[in-house]
Amino acid sequence: MGAILDLVEKMRSPTGIIVTILIIAVGVFFIRWVFADDNKEEK
């Protein structure tokens, strides 16, 4: 639980917000890439 609170504190700083946005963006692109490969194999 303490680790989660530390991460939330880091996210409140300006650089933490930028890093959080980058991590979410990379995650979204990775998920889209994985599902795009699955759709190509089905055709």
MODELLER restraints for C-alpha pairs under 7 A, 6 or more apart:
rsr = mdl.restraints
at = mdl.atoms
rsr.add(forms.Gaussian(group=physical.xy_distance, feature=features.Distance(at['CA:10:A'], at['CA:16:A']), mean=5.41, stdev=0.5))
rsr.add(forms.Gaussian(group=physical.xy_distance, feature=features.Distance(at['CA:11:A'], at['CA:17:A']), mean=5.21, stdev=0.5))
rsr.add(forms.Gaussian(group=physical.xy_distance, feature=features.Distance(at['CA:11:A'], at['CA:20:A']), mean=6.77, stdev=0.5))
